[in-house]
Amino acid sequence: MIQRIQSLFLLVVVFLTGLMFLFDFSNFEKGVETSGFNVCGIENVCTTWPLAILNFLILAIALYTIFAYKNRILQMRICTLNAILMIGQYALMAFYMYYLKDEGTKLNFELPILIPFINIILTYISWRAIGKDEALVHSYDHLR
């Protein structure tokens, strides 16, 4: 159900996760040469397929969660899994930045580095809203 507030939060998560494929979240500067680092890889250096696959998996899970509205308990579990994957995404990004940075290379962070953090917050808010819906339905069952 798209009219539920948690569906809108999860839709924003899908949108922001899709934007991560387009924008660089950091730059490596070595002298005058600059290489952008996004989900698909570091420009002119290497590809980061595990990060791209993880980003696509987060996007797909968030999209699936929107349409699993009939099973709220499953929705809450999937939101928890997705938040854990987003934390893992940050760890994988830090791994690539740490090990691919050469000596004398300057690392500049861009604003899209905050997208996974925003996604974690939005997923938590939607998890809480799903829990409130479940509690409301459970309270109506007691009235019957």
MIDO-497786 format. One record per residue (C-alpha): residue in three letters; residue number from 1; x, y, z. Coordinates in Angstrom, 1 decimal. Layout:
N
REC,resn,resi,xx,yy,zz
REC,ALA,NUM,X,Y,Z
...
END
This chain:
144
REC,resn,resi,xx,yy,zz
REC,MET,1,0.0,0.0,0.0
REC,ILE,2,1.6,3.2,-1.2
REC,GLN,3,-0.5,5.4,1.0
REC,ARG,4,1.2,4.2,4.2
REC,ILE,5,3.9,6.5,5.5
REC,GLN,6,6.5,3.7,5.8
REC,SER,7,6.0,3.0,2.1
REC,LEU,8,6.9,6.5,1.3
REC,PHE,9,10.0,6.3,3.4
REC,LEU,10,11.1,3.1,1.7
REC,LEU,11,10.4,4.7,-1.7
REC,VAL,12,12.8,7.5,-0.8
REC,VAL,13,15.4,4.8,0.2
REC,VAL,14,14.9,3.2,-3.2
REC,PHE,15,15.4,6.6,-4.9
REC,LEU,16,18.5,7.5,-2.9
REC,THR,17,20.0,4.1,-3.4
REC,GLY,18,19.5,4.5,-7.1
REC,LEU,19,21.2,7.9,-7.0
REC,MET,20,24.3,6.2,-5.6
REC,PHE,21,24.9,4.6,-9.0
REC,LEU,22,25.1,8.1,-10.6
REC,PHE,23,27.2,10.2,-8.2
REC,ASP,24,30.7,10.0,-6.9
REC,PHE,25,30.9,9.9,-3.1
REC,SER,26,34.6,10.6,-2.9
REC,ASN,27,37.6,11.6,-5.1
REC,PHE,28,41.2,10.5,-5.1
REC,GLU,29,43.5,13.3,-6.0
REC,LYS,30,47.1,12.5,-6.9
REC,GLY,31,48.9,15.6,-8.2
REC,VAL,32,46.6,17.0,-11.0
REC,GLU,33,45.0,13.6,-11.7
REC,THR,34,41.5,13.1,-10.1
REC,SER,35,39.7,9.8,-9.9
REC,GLY,36,36.1,9.7,-8.8
REC,PHE,37,34.9,6.9,-6.6
REC,ASN,38,31.3,5.7,-6.9
REC,VAL,39,29.5,2.4,-6.4
REC,CYS,40,30.6,1.0,-9.8
REC,GLY,41,34.3,1.6,-9.2
REC,ILE,42,37.1,4.1,-9.0
REC,GLU,43,37.6,5.9,-12.3
REC,ASN,44,40.8,4.8,-14.1
REC,VAL,45,41.9,2.6,-11.2
REC,CYS,46,39.6,-0.4,-10.6
REC,THR,47,36.0,-1.7,-10.4
REC,THR,48,34.2,-2.4,-7.2
REC,TRP,49,31.7,-5.0,-8.2
REC,PRO,50,30.9,-6.2,-4.6
REC,LEU,51,29.9,-2.7,-3.7
REC,ALA,52,27.7,-2.4,-6.8
REC,ILE,53,26.1,-5.8,-6.1
REC,LEU,54,25.5,-4.8,-2.5
REC,ASN,55,23.9,-1.5,-3.5
REC,PHE,56,21.6,-3.2,-6.0
REC,LEU,57,20.7,-5.8,-3.4
REC,ILE,58,19.8,-3.0,-0.9
REC,LEU,59,17.7,-1.3,-3.6
REC,ALA,60,15.9,-4.5,-4.5
REC,ILE,61,15.2,-5.4,-0.9
REC,ALA,62,13.8,-1.9,-0.1
REC,LEU,63,11.5,-2.2,-3.2
REC,TYR,64,10.4,-5.7,-2.2
REC,THR,65,9.6,-4.4,1.3
REC,ILE,66,7.2,-1.9,-0.1
REC,PHE,67,5.1,-4.6,-1.7
REC,ALA,68,5.2,-7.0,1.3
REC,TYR,69,2.6,-4.9,3.1
REC,LYS,70,0.4,-7.9,3.9
REC,ASN,71,3.0,-9.5,6.2
REC,ARG,72,4.1,-6.7,8.6
REC,ILE,73,6.3,-9.0,10.7
REC,LEU,74,8.2,-10.1,7.6
REC,GLN,75,8.4,-6.4,6.5
REC,MET,76,10.0,-5.5,9.8
REC,ARG,77,12.6,-8.3,9.5
REC,ILE,78,13.4,-7.3,6.0
REC,CYS,79,13.9,-3.7,7.2
REC,THR,80,16.3,-4.9,9.8
REC,LEU,81,18.2,-7.0,7.3
REC,ASN,82,18.4,-4.0,4.9
REC,ALA,83,19.8,-1.7,7.7
REC,ILE,84,22.5,-4.3,8.4
REC,LEU,85,23.4,-4.4,4.7
REC,MET,86,23.6,-0.6,4.7
REC,ILE,87,26.1,-0.7,7.6
REC,GLY,88,28.0,-3.4,5.6
REC,GLN,89,28.0,-1.1,2.6
REC,TYR,90,29.6,1.7,4.7
REC,ALA,91,32.2,-0.8,5.9
REC,LEU,92,32.9,-2.0,2.3
REC,MET,93,33.3,1.6,1.2
REC,ALA,94,35.7,2.3,4.0
REC,PHE,95,37.7,-0.8,3.0
REC,TYR,96,38.0,0.3,-0.6
REC,MET,97,39.0,3.9,0.4
REC,TYR,98,41.6,2.7,2.9
REC,TYR,99,43.3,0.0,0.8
REC,LEU,100,43.1,1.8,-2.6
REC,LYS,101,44.5,5.1,-1.3
REC,ASP,102,48.2,5.4,-2.3
REC,GLU,103,50.8,7.4,-0.4
REC,GLY,104,50.6,11.0,-1.5
REC,THR,105,47.0,10.6,-2.6
REC,LYS,106,44.4,13.0,-1.1
REC,LEU,107,40.9,11.7,-0.4
REC,ASN,108,38.0,14.2,-0.7
REC,PHE,109,34.5,13.2,0.4
REC,GLU,110,31.5,14.4,-1.5
REC,LEU,111,27.9,14.9,-0.2
REC,PRO,112,26.6,11.5,-1.5
REC,ILE,113,28.7,9.7,1.1
REC,LEU,114,25.8,10.5,3.5
REC,ILE,115,23.2,8.6,1.5
REC,PRO,116,23.6,5.3,3.2
REC,PHE,117,23.4,7.0,6.6
REC,ILE,118,20.2,8.7,5.5
REC,ASN,119,18.9,5.4,4.2
REC,ILE,120,19.6,3.7,7.6
REC,ILE,121,17.6,6.5,9.4
REC,LEU,122,14.7,6.2,6.9
REC,THR,123,14.6,2.4,7.2
REC,TYR,124,14.5,2.7,11.0
REC,ILE,125,11.7,5.2,10.8
REC,SER,126,9.7,2.9,8.5
REC,TRP,127,10.5,-0.1,10.8
REC,ARG,128,8.9,1.8,13.7
REC,ALA,129,5.9,2.8,11.6
REC,ILE,130,5.4,-0.8,10.5
REC,GLY,131,5.6,-1.8,14.2
REC,LYS,132,2.9,0.7,15.1
REC,ASP,133,0.7,-0.6,12.3
REC,GLU,134,1.1,-4.2,13.7
REC,ALA,135,0.3,-3.0,17.2
REC,LEU,136,-2.8,-1.2,15.9
REC,VAL,137,-4.1,-4.3,14.1
REC,HIS,138,-3.3,-6.5,17.1
REC,SER,139,-5.3,-4.1,19.3
REC,TYR,140,-8.3,-4.4,17.0
REC,ASP,141,-8.1,-8.1,17.2
REC,HIS,142,-8.5,-7.9,21.0
REC,LEU,143,-11.7,-5.9,20.5
REC,ARG,144,-13.5,-8.6,18.5
END
